[in-house]
Amino acid sequence: MKPNSLWHFGDSYGTWASDDLVLGAKKGYSEYIADYYNLNFSHHAVGGYSTDEILNSILLQYNNFKSGDFILINWTFFVRFTYLNKFSNPRSFNNILWGIELSNYNPDEILIKNNIDNIDYLNYLIFHKSEFMREDIILKWKLIINPLLNNLINIGCVVINSFNNSNTKSPALFDVDNEDISLDISTELLQPPNKKLNWKLKPNDRSEYIGFLINKNYQFDGQDTHYKFGIQEELSKEWINRIDSQILTNPDLI
């Protein structure tokens, strides 16, 4: 039996699934990564998850982690936060975000669809809370996420952080033409020894994981949520190359 595990957390970019049984992936990129490092595989990424939901999924497994385990995390878009519906169930703002067009804003429809019974709360989420995601994300990382992940590093786990992007506001909701909407993740969020994978393909490129996928033409088409059919093993090699060079053998790179 393999002594250690690769634990994979994240949103839809940590998943693969398809209705196409012929072209769809039978094995995902993080499974290939687990095989490469001779690790058991434990998958916990869920499509649509917010940062809070990803953090919660890590906490639910926290007592199961041990020295030598790999903790791989696809951190989601910063525009996703978590709200409570009328049943006091946490839900990702992603559920609301993709149903909104402010030019044709219909709150009643959104309230019913998302089980929210308070129009003032909905307006707060859309027009106020979402305006301050930079501050919210920085606080969450400095007060909770960094200490938690750094403790895992201290007990001997290999923590692999990957970020979808650095955008803290949604172009679908806000006029962002004249705003600095990005976080410098390495300096504003991460505290040593915690670090992230570098997905840049050019020296001055500020792209994170999504930018890399776009530049490599790995996204969409068929799709294996949200990857093209047939690229999972190739994608795993991109991850392994960065894990080897940036996390395992060159700790000061990021």
Secondary structure, 3 states (H helix, E strand, C coil): CCCCEEEEEECHHHCCCCCCCCCCCCCCHHHHHHHHCCCEEEECCCCCCCHHHHHHHHHHCHHHCCCCCEEEEEECCCCCCEEECCCCCEEECHHHHCCCCHHHCCHHHHHHHCCCCCHHHHHHHHHCHHHHHHHHHHHHHHHHHHHHHHHHHHCCCEEEEEECCCECCCCCCCCCCCCCCECCHHHHHCCCCCCECCCCCCCCCCCCHHHHHHHCCCEEEEEECCECCCCHHHHHHHHHHHHHHHHHCCCCCC
